[in-house]
Amino acid sequence: MLCELLQLCENNQMRLYKVIHRAPFRVAKITKKRQTLRFKRAMVALKIALAQEKQETKEMLHIYRRYTQGQATKDELHTANEQFLDILKGLGLGVFAVLPFAPVTIPLVVKLGQWVGVDVLPSSFNINKSIKEIDQQVEKEEKEKQNKD
């Protein structure tokens, strides 16, 4: 029994040794590329969401300006009020961003909100763009960057 256990441990160690030392540079290079691509995708998605939020906020201010002059319709006012609620949601999350352990608390608050059925994130951050669209945006930005150089 002890011999079988030692043999099993040796086999697992050899298997682990083969996995670790088979191609460490190639594995490290692939891992780095994967993490870089994942980070770029996240940053492009954030950029798109912030650009959309900026555009919606400008539109909201324009509608409120027209409302004070009596030229806005009920539907326009409804969309402006929804955007105002999105701004308040963003400010609410901003409070958690200032607190310590923000990388833990913000996802926890979002997950808790989903569990309870409350939408915590602004509407522009709930976009589920496909990975292909984000990859195209990343490639486009890289080409623009290369053209500048």
KENUKE-670620 format. One line per field, with one value per residue: residue number from 0; chain; x, y, z of N, C-alpha, C, CB in turn. Coordinates in Angstrom, 3 decimals, always signed. Glycine has a CB too. Layout:
BEGIN
i <- NUM; ...
ch <- A; ...
nx <- X; ...
ny <- Y; ...
nz <- Z; ...
cax <- X; ...
cay <- Y; ...
caz <- Z; ...
cx <- X; ...
cy <- Y; ...
cz <- Z; ...
cbx <- X; ...
cby <- Y; ...
cbz <- Z; ...
//
This chain:
BEGIN
i <- 0; 1; 2; 3; 4; 5; 6; 7; 8; 9; 10; 11; 12; 13; 14; 15; 16; 17; 18; 19; 20; 21; 22; 23; 24; 25; 26; 27; 28; 29; 30; 31; 32; 33; 34; 35; 36; 37; 38; 39; 40; 41; 42; 43; 44; 45; 46; 47; 48; 49; 50; 51; 52; 53; 54; 55; 56; 57; 58; 59; 60; 61; 62; 63; 64; 65; 66; 67; 68; 69; 70; 71; 72; 73; 74; 75; 76; 77; 78; 79; 80; 81; 82; 83; 84; 85; 86; 87; 88; 89; 90; 91; 92; 93; 94; 95; 96; 97; 98; 99; 100; 101; 102; 103; 104; 105; 106; 107; 108; 109; 110; 111; 112; 113; 114; 115; 116; 117; 118; 119; 120; 121; 122; 123; 124; 125; 126; 127; 128; 129; 130; 131; 132; 133; 134; 135; 136; 137; 138; 139; 140; 141; 142; 143; 144; 145; 146; 147; 148
ch <- A; A; A; A; A; A; A; A; A; A; A; A; A; A; A; A; A; A; A; A; A; A; A; A; A; A; A; A; A; A; A; A; A; A; A; A; A; A; A; A; A; A; A; A; A; A; A; A; A; A; A; A; A; A; A; A; A; A; A; A; A; A; A; A; A; A; A; A; A; A; A; A; A; A; A; A; A; A; A; A; A; A; A; A; A; A; A; A; A; A; A; A; A; A; A; A; A; A; A; A; A; A; A; A; A; A; A; A; A; A; A; A; A; A; A; A; A; A; A; A; A; A; A; A; A; A; A; A; A; A; A; A; A; A; A; A; A; A; A; A; A; A; A; A; A; A; A; A; A
nx <- +0.839; +1.894; +3.992; +2.568; +1.379; +3.657; +4.619; +2.512; +2.650; +5.182; +4.646; +2.765; +4.384; +6.268; +4.596; +3.737; +6.211; +6.800; +4.788; +5.358; +7.987; +8.029; +7.668; +8.470; +8.994; +7.472; +4.900; +4.762; +4.906; +2.584; +0.672; +1.104; +0.393; -2.315; -3.315; -2.753; -4.356; -6.877; -6.943; -6.829; -9.257; -11.057; -10.493; -11.193; -13.916; -14.713; -14.065; -15.846; -18.276; -18.079; -17.958; -20.476; -22.046; -21.294; -22.311; -25.073; -25.510; -24.998; -27.123; -29.218; -28.919; -29.418; -32.109; -33.277; -32.737; -34.339; -36.767; -37.090; -37.712; -40.101; -40.336; -39.934; -40.947; -43.075; -41.992; -39.294; -38.578; -38.901; -36.815; -34.661; -34.898; -34.412; -31.706; -30.690; -31.104; -29.274; -26.899; -26.989; -26.763; -24.147; -22.774; -23.364; -21.936; -19.464; -18.956; -18.332; -15.984; -14.152; -13.783; -11.766; -10.552; -11.908; -11.735; -12.886; -15.299; -16.945; -17.575; -18.904; -21.109; -22.404; -23.025; -24.636; -26.705; -27.720; -28.606; -30.637; -32.229; -31.944; -30.855; -27.711; -25.611; -24.968; -26.864; -25.277; -23.132; -24.100; -23.970; -23.693; -21.454; -20.151; -17.207; -15.845; -16.496; -15.275; -12.622; -12.192; -12.305; -10.060; -8.000; -8.302; -7.592; -4.927; -3.831; -4.184; -2.487; -0.021; +0.146; +0.501; +3.036
ny <- -1.188; +1.250; +1.405; +1.648; +4.120; +5.782; +5.447; +6.550; +9.200; +9.863; +9.614; +11.678; +13.848; +13.728; +14.137; +16.724; +17.987; +17.637; +19.166; +21.733; +22.218; +21.731; +23.614; +26.320; +29.019; +29.462; +28.994; +31.015; +33.244; +32.978; +33.141; +35.739; +37.195; +36.510; +37.622; +40.319; +40.815; +40.337; +42.422; +44.630; +44.290; +44.707; +47.375; +48.664; +48.078; +49.488; +52.068; +52.407; +52.226; +54.461; +56.518; +56.288; +56.872; +59.520; +60.735; +60.266; +61.765; +64.371; +64.604; +64.403; +66.794; +68.612; +68.055; +68.740; +71.477; +72.236; +71.563; +73.457; +75.596; +74.852; +73.135; +70.400; +66.972; +64.525; +61.926; +62.436; +63.712; +61.589; +59.829; +61.479; +61.605; +58.926; +58.771; +60.519; +59.022; +56.987; +58.424; +58.948; +56.333; +55.747; +57.578; +56.505; +54.096; +55.222; +55.969; +53.547; +53.055; +54.709; +53.695; +51.467; +48.315; +48.274; +46.792; +44.449; +45.079; +46.441; +44.534; +42.760; +44.255; +44.669; +42.022; +41.306; +43.095; +42.059; +39.627; +40.368; +41.695; +44.281; +46.854; +47.906; +48.963; +51.592; +52.064; +52.057; +50.457; +47.952; +46.815; +44.135; +43.499; +41.671; +39.627; +39.692; +42.204; +43.923; +43.084; +43.908; +46.657; +47.006; +46.198; +48.172; +50.486; +49.854; +49.853; +52.550; +53.636; +52.624; +53.883; +56.507; +56.436
nz <- +0.000; +0.866; -0.937; -3.332; -2.905; -2.742; -5.325; -6.794; -5.932; -6.966; -9.703; -10.038; -9.382; -11.418; -13.605; -13.066; -13.175; -15.901; -17.052; -16.102; -16.969; -19.664; -21.805; -20.805; -21.501; -23.763; -22.759; -20.844; -22.521; -24.078; -22.063; -21.166; -23.476; -23.630; -21.254; -21.752; -23.990; -22.861; -20.986; -22.715; -24.074; -21.960; -21.338; -23.734; -23.832; -21.557; -22.378; -24.528; -23.158; -21.446; -23.335; -24.481; -22.253; -21.826; -24.158; -23.816; -21.511; -22.389; -24.158; -22.344; -20.871; -22.900; -23.433; -20.961; -21.006; -23.152; -22.003; -19.992; -21.548; -22.488; -24.672; -24.832; -25.220; -23.579; -23.806; -24.403; -22.056; -20.307; -21.136; -20.501; -17.728; -17.100; -17.810; -15.931; -13.635; -14.188; -13.918; -11.182; -10.245; -11.034; -9.436; -6.959; -7.057; -7.157; -4.564; -3.373; -4.722; -3.549; -1.052; +1.004; -0.264; -2.712; -5.180; -4.381; -3.095; -4.993; -7.166; -5.483; -4.574; -7.019; -7.736; -5.568; -5.997; -8.409; -7.465; -5.717; -7.473; -8.313; -10.397; -10.414; -11.873; -14.265; -17.332; -19.657; -19.032; -19.017; -21.447; -23.606; -25.517; -28.246; -28.240; -30.616; -31.718; -29.888; -30.180; -32.819; -32.450; -30.805; -32.578; -34.519; -33.079; -32.510; -35.101; -35.763; -33.899; -34.771; -37.247; -36.485; -35.421
cax <- +0.000; +2.806; +4.723; +1.656; +1.217; +4.885; +4.680; +1.519; +3.224; +6.256; +4.021; +2.182; +5.472; +6.834; +3.619; +3.826; +7.502; +6.690; +3.919; +6.024; +9.245; +7.954; +7.974; +8.114; +9.020; +6.318; +3.727; +4.772; +4.632; +1.168; -0.086; +1.228; -0.429; -3.710; -3.658; -2.723; -5.553; -8.018; -6.907; -7.206; -10.704; -11.750; -10.315; -11.989; -15.313; -14.906; -14.014; -17.099; -19.345; -17.947; -18.327; -21.934; -22.574; -21.053; -23.269; -26.410; -25.577; -25.151; -28.490; -30.079; -28.832; -30.098; -33.553; -33.674; -32.718; -35.557; -37.919; -37.271; -38.297; -41.421; -40.290; -39.648; -42.119; -43.071; -41.069; -37.938; -38.368; -38.757; -35.456; -33.734; -34.978; -33.708; -30.278; -30.356; -30.999; -27.989; -25.846; -27.047; -26.211; -22.694; -22.289; -23.463; -20.790; -18.270; -18.732; -17.628; -14.655; -13.278; -13.551; -10.734; -10.967; -12.846; -11.822; -13.719; -16.634; -17.776; -18.201; -19.824; -22.332; -23.077; -23.575; -25.726; -27.808; -28.315; -29.284; -31.855; -33.046; -31.778; -29.819; -26.787; -24.760; -25.639; -27.297; -24.226; -22.202; -24.771; -23.872; -23.021; -20.876; -19.447; -15.749; -15.371; -16.611; -14.248; -11.342; -12.078; -11.997; -8.668; -7.156; -8.406; -6.794; -3.518; -3.436; -4.066; -1.287; +1.126; +0.190; +1.032; +4.479
cay <- +0.000; +2.386; +1.457; +2.190; +5.536; +6.462; +5.413; +7.506; +10.531; +10.079; +9.833; +13.024; +14.814; +13.695; +14.760; +18.142; +18.431; +17.699; +20.289; +22.986; +22.410; +21.328; +24.782; +27.412; +30.333; +29.544; +29.104; +32.354; +34.188; +32.839; +33.654; +37.201; +37.685; +36.317; +38.622; +41.626; +40.912; +40.447; +43.771; +45.556; +44.151; +45.360; +48.827; +49.137; +48.018; +50.612; +53.284; +52.479; +52.514; +55.847; +57.390; +56.250; +57.592; +60.945; +61.172; +60.270; +62.870; +65.589; +64.588; +64.692; +68.224; +69.314; +67.863; +69.564; +72.866; +72.417; +71.459; +74.743; +76.510; +74.314; +72.532; +68.956; +66.104; +63.621; +60.818; +62.953; +63.943; +60.267; +59.351; +62.323; +61.172; +57.638; +59.060; +61.110; +57.889; +56.337; +59.238; +58.702; +54.990; +55.872; +58.266; +55.546; +53.187; +56.021; +55.922; +52.293; +53.118; +55.444; +52.870; +50.429; +47.019; +48.546; +45.700; +43.375; +45.551; +46.802; +43.337; +42.185; +45.057; +44.391; +40.661; +41.357; +43.770; +41.103; +38.590; +40.964; +42.133; +45.723; +47.180; +48.820; +49.590; +52.416; +51.280; +51.917; +49.408; +46.667; +46.398; +42.848; +43.458; +40.422; +39.715; +40.048; +43.653; +44.543; +42.791; +44.789; +47.987; +46.961; +46.180; +49.490; +51.418; +49.505; +50.334; +54.006; +53.900; +52.337; +54.906; +57.726; +56.240
caz <- +0.000; +0.954; -2.209; -4.328; -2.602; -3.151; -6.771; -7.251; -5.679; -7.932; -11.012; -10.045; -9.414; -12.763; -14.479; -12.771; -13.695; -17.351; -17.402; -15.776; -17.683; -21.068; -22.628; -19.891; -22.143; -24.650; -21.909; -20.265; -23.599; -24.417; -20.923; -21.174; -24.578; -23.264; -20.254; -22.401; -24.815; -21.954; -20.429; -23.782; -24.284; -20.852; -21.457; -24.873; -23.413; -20.644; -23.191; -25.271; -22.203; -20.989; -24.453; -24.588; -21.090; -22.087; -25.172; -23.218; -20.556; -23.183; -24.663; -21.202; -20.584; -23.993; -23.221; -19.816; -21.447; -23.947; -21.103; -19.314; -22.523; -22.824; -26.000; -24.752; -25.110; -22.413; -24.069; -24.241; -20.624; -19.686; -21.408; -19.730; -16.324; -17.001; -17.818; -14.634; -12.703; -14.477; -13.304; -9.737; -10.022; -11.146; -8.230; -5.857; -7.159; -6.879; -3.114; -3.084; -5.316; -2.634; +0.130; +0.865; -0.825; -3.804; -6.160; -3.837; -2.729; -6.144; -7.741; -4.496; -4.609; -8.288; -7.662; -4.600; -6.671; -9.349; -6.682; -5.173; -8.592; -8.470; -11.375; -9.747; -12.877; -15.273; -18.497; -20.664; -18.610; -19.154; -22.844; -23.795; -26.853; -28.512; -28.170; -31.952; -31.885; -29.057; -30.824; -33.975; -31.938; -30.345; -33.770; -35.143; -32.286; -32.697; -36.430; -35.675; -33.113; -35.632; -38.279; -35.874; -35.222
cx <- +0.881; +3.589; +3.848; +1.473; +2.449; +5.005; +3.697; +2.029; +4.329; +5.692; +3.427; +3.265; +6.100; +5.897; +3.664; +5.127; +7.436; +5.845; +4.646; +7.206; +9.186; +8.327; +7.668; +8.098; +7.811; +5.033; +3.643; +4.412; +3.150; +0.304; -0.056; +0.369; -1.914; -4.154; -3.680; -3.978; -6.802; -8.101; -7.322; -8.704; -11.481; -11.655; -11.125; -13.473; -15.634; -14.944; -15.326; -18.247; -19.279; -18.305; -19.840; -22.572; -22.418; -22.076; -24.682; -26.569; -25.721; -26.579; -29.474; -30.081; -29.544; -31.615; -34.028; -33.689; -33.985; -36.805; -38.170; -37.882; -39.668; -41.465; -40.052; -40.942; -41.989; -42.083; -39.617; -37.606; -38.176; -37.343; -34.420; -33.737; -34.295; -32.197; -29.841; -30.232; -29.695; -26.831; -25.816; -26.504; -24.691; -22.094; -22.340; -22.320; -19.480; -17.935; -17.964; -16.214; -13.665; -12.911; -12.398; -11.349; -12.004; -12.880; -12.652; -15.144; -17.505; -18.370; -19.197; -21.155; -23.110; -23.735; -24.750; -26.944; -28.500; -29.117; -30.617; -32.792; -32.992; -30.634; -28.927; -25.955; -25.575; -25.900; -26.184; -23.212; -22.833; -24.754; -23.131; -22.522; -20.141; -17.937; -15.192; -15.421; -15.526; -12.872; -11.127; -11.715; -10.538; -7.719; -7.153; -7.542; -5.302; -3.014; -3.266; -2.800; -0.019; +1.257; +0.760; +2.550; +5.162
cy <- +1.248; +2.541; +2.044; +3.692; +6.332; +6.520; +6.429; +8.940; +10.845; +10.352; +11.240; +14.081; +14.864; +14.387; +16.279; +18.718; +18.591; +18.896; +21.610; +23.232; +22.030; +22.497; +26.040; +28.784; +30.524; +29.726; +30.495; +33.401; +34.161; +33.404; +35.171; +37.801; +37.604; +37.369; +40.023; +41.837; +41.075; +41.858; +44.802; +45.497; +44.868; +46.876; +49.396; +49.114; +49.175; +51.924; +53.475; +52.853; +53.962; +56.833; +57.435; +57.030; +59.109; +61.483; +61.256; +61.427; +64.201; +65.707; +64.931; +66.187; +69.046; +69.213; +68.707; +71.053; +73.174; +72.356; +72.787; +75.783; +76.030; +73.631; +71.015; +68.164; +65.210; +62.475; +61.259; +63.182; +62.624; +59.715; +60.173; +61.922; +59.824; +57.850; +59.685; +60.026; +57.123; +57.104; +59.012; +57.316; +55.021; +56.562; +57.337; +54.546; +53.921; +56.047; +54.660; +52.291; +53.815; +54.595; +51.892; +49.117; +47.191; +47.418; +44.514; +43.860; +45.860; +45.569; +42.669; +42.939; +44.786; +43.022; +40.607; +42.041; +42.858; +40.044; +39.106; +41.405; +43.633; +45.960; +48.258; +49.582; +50.507; +51.611; +51.098; +50.840; +48.033; +46.159; +45.067; +42.774; +42.141; +40.677; +40.123; +41.557; +44.373; +44.297; +43.673; +46.204; +48.058; +47.002; +47.538; +50.507; +51.131; +49.980; +51.847; +54.400; +53.677; +53.391; +56.219; +57.645; +56.190
cz <- +0.000; -0.339; -3.313; -4.144; -3.029; -4.672; -7.371; -7.073; -6.683; -9.319; -11.105; -10.089; -10.800; -13.760; -14.305; -13.321; -15.213; -17.781; -17.191; -16.693; -19.157; -21.979; -21.811; -20.561; -23.046; -23.849; -21.304; -21.311; -23.970; -23.301; -20.902; -22.281; -24.229; -22.256; -20.846; -23.243; -23.953; -21.360; -21.481; -24.052; -23.197; -20.956; -22.618; -24.518; -22.466; -21.408; -23.948; -24.339; -21.720; -22.100; -24.631; -23.451; -21.288; -23.087; -24.590; -22.237; -21.284; -23.709; -23.547; -20.883; -21.651; -23.814; -22.046; -20.183; -22.268; -23.080; -20.386; -20.246; -22.986; -24.176; -25.981; -24.617; -23.876; -22.600; -23.889; -22.770; -19.873; -19.915; -20.642; -18.264; -16.112; -16.982; -16.499; -13.571; -12.928; -13.855; -11.798; -9.383; -10.061; -9.934; -7.021; -5.869; -6.882; -5.402; -2.750; -3.648; -4.392; -1.424; -0.087; +0.361; -1.924; -4.836; -5.671; -3.624; -3.940; -6.827; -6.776; -4.509; -5.890; -8.247; -6.690; -5.214; -7.668; -8.603; -6.152; -6.293; -8.814; -9.445; -10.788; -10.760; -13.784; -16.538; -19.523; -20.291; -18.692; -20.587; -22.902; -25.227; -27.025; -28.486; -29.538; -32.166; -31.094; -29.660; -32.054; -33.538; -31.480; -31.537; -34.465; -34.403; -32.422; -34.050; -36.423; -34.933; -33.953; -36.733; -37.750; -35.713; -36.534
cbx <- -0.953; +3.764; +5.211; +0.307; +0.951; +6.108; +4.378; +0.199; +3.778; +7.192; +2.925; +1.295; +6.530; +7.100; +2.204; +3.727; +8.615; +6.088; +2.627; +6.480; +10.314; +6.538; +7.154; +9.080; +10.309; +6.225; +3.757; +6.142; +5.499; +0.810; +0.470; +2.702; -0.141; -3.926; -2.678; -1.466; -5.685; -7.912; -5.499; -6.428; -11.105; -11.177; -8.834; -11.722; -15.616; -13.796; -12.830; -17.391; -19.263; -16.521; -17.659; -22.440; -21.848; -19.613; -23.246; -26.683; -24.327; -24.147; -28.825; -29.624; -27.371; -29.673; -33.880; -32.722; -31.438; -35.637; -37.699; -35.934; -37.370; -42.437; -39.211; -38.710; -42.288; -44.480; -41.282; -37.768; -39.554; -39.815; -35.160; -34.108; -36.443; -34.098; -29.927; -31.418; -32.209; -27.779; -26.058; -28.490; -26.746; -22.328; -23.124; -24.786; -20.744; -18.456; -20.077; -18.405; -14.711; -13.951; -14.820; -10.014; -11.528; -12.480; -10.435; -13.134; -16.522; -16.956; -17.120; -19.198; -22.002; -22.085; -22.483; -25.283; -27.309; -27.224; -28.392; -31.512; -34.461; -31.504; -30.438; -25.876; -24.042; -24.799; -28.491; -23.514; -21.719; -26.194; -23.148; -23.975; -19.925; -19.884; -15.136; -16.206; -18.003; -14.310; -11.271; -13.386; -12.946; -8.412; -7.629; -9.871; -7.208; -3.317; -4.476; -5.292; -1.263; +0.993; -1.198; +0.368; +4.773
cby <- +0.000; +2.220; +0.050; +1.482; +5.733; +5.756; +3.993; +7.306; +10.619; +8.869; +8.778; +13.237; +14.469; +12.239; +14.217; +18.385; +17.435; +16.400; +20.253; +22.984; +21.619; +20.812; +24.763; +27.438; +30.510; +28.289; +28.044; +32.665; +33.867; +31.363; +33.096; +37.622; +36.885; +34.913; +38.565; +41.765; +39.678; +39.396; +44.091; +45.242; +42.671; +44.891; +49.168; +48.269; +46.667; +50.647; +53.228; +51.139; +51.558; +56.111; +56.913; +54.801; +57.135; +61.169; +60.214; +58.939; +62.886; +65.602; +63.214; +63.890; +68.658; +68.731; +66.367; +69.323; +73.154; +71.358; +70.332; +75.249; +76.667; +75.409; +73.195; +68.647; +65.243; +63.054; +60.271; +64.254; +64.720; +59.283; +59.406; +63.814; +61.086; +56.712; +59.985; +62.145; +56.938; +56.212; +60.736; +58.844; +54.000; +56.636; +59.537; +54.808; +52.537; +57.432; +55.977; +51.113; +53.837; +56.741; +52.107; +50.196; +46.117; +49.854; +45.222; +42.852; +46.780; +47.608; +42.333; +42.223; +46.557; +44.470; +39.655; +42.093; +45.014; +40.435; +38.121; +42.155; +41.711; +46.423; +47.645; +48.058; +48.523; +53.660; +51.948; +53.243; +49.666; +46.772; +47.480; +41.652; +44.661; +39.820; +38.361; +39.336; +44.139; +44.001; +41.311; +44.797; +48.350; +45.692; +45.095; +49.958; +51.349; +47.994; +49.922; +54.606; +53.002; +50.934; +55.134; +57.972; +54.972
cbz <- +1.220; +2.140; -2.612; -4.253; -1.106; -2.554; -7.285; -6.495; -4.240; -7.972; -11.267; -8.817; -8.361; -13.199; -14.188; -11.260; -13.309; -17.896; -16.570; -14.329; -17.019; -21.411; -23.970; -18.734; -22.948; -25.526; -20.808; -19.657; -24.831; -24.677; -19.608; -21.355; -25.856; -22.697; -19.098; -23.275; -25.706; -20.827; -19.891; -25.063; -24.324; -19.517; -21.641; -26.130; -22.733; -19.589; -24.178; -25.972; -21.009; -20.494; -25.749; -24.588; -19.790; -22.619; -26.376; -22.510; -19.661; -24.353; -25.272; -19.975; -20.479; -25.370; -22.973; -18.629; -22.282; -25.041; -20.073; -18.774; -23.721; -22.796; -26.806; -23.559; -26.392; -22.168; -25.489; -25.024; -20.030; -20.253; -22.915; -19.870; -15.876; -18.177; -18.983; -14.220; -12.867; -15.989; -13.617; -9.233; -11.073; -12.405; -7.957; -5.920; -8.552; -7.381; -2.344; -3.647; -6.657; -2.178; +0.496; +2.220; +0.275; -4.488; -6.513; -2.516; -1.866; -7.152; -8.138; -3.078; -4.493; -9.461; -7.231; -3.320; -7.373; -10.207; -5.515; -4.271; -8.380; -7.095; -12.729; -8.789; -13.710; -15.601; -19.158; -20.862; -17.194; -18.669; -23.711; -23.474; -27.092; -29.881; -27.708; -33.023; -31.443; -27.615; -31.220; -34.777; -30.777; -29.496; -34.739; -35.171; -30.818; -32.564; -37.488; -34.979; -31.861; -36.252; -38.845; -34.510; -34.436
//
